[in-house]
């Protein structure tokens, strides 16, 4: 099981780095979709991209569903501790256990009470989003309804904007809130996407969370990627944002199979 010392050590890093990560322009950014206990996916990402030329952003959902949730989470946290400026795991809905339950929750349900509390409180400090100056925002689900990118820094765990970020789905249909998701996942439409993307001055949203969503939505400005085989898929993809490349749409990021 994941050691108490590892948890306490990464807490200090998460508290210092805050809820919104600002990504540098001089590295290639590697975005990794849900891994969900697929530790082989995480190992492949690190084997290939953990070096001084790359910065790795994980889009959340490290536990439940897959074969080795504890191993996957431990590998990510150990690597975060060893390389705090090289990898940035964001919060998915499966990391929000401190405030909301999820299903399936096979990882959380096999922990004893003390482990459950310690891991949940550690993961409750994960950042919500990562922003790149080329106009790209990365997060787990849907866009928060904030006035600025900077306001993401002040979003509270369990709030409506937190729920949008970690639980929100997108659907290729007109409208804003297509389903408020009172009992689960809120669903947002094209009008919500365009209004908020423009208000925040963004070009592209990259996210995961919805394994059956089209990869490209809304004139290629919303990219959904998945990096786990835990849903029965046979391919794992990451997306690369290269520093030298101008970004107009999500097609300007490069999808790479790992
Ligand atoms: Mn999710």
Boltz pocket constraint, residues with backbone or C-beta under 6 A from the ligand:
constraints:
  - pocket:
      binder: B
      contacts: [[A, 61], [A, 92], [A, 93], [A, 94], [A, 140], [A, 166], [A, 209], [A, 210]]
      max_distance: 6.0
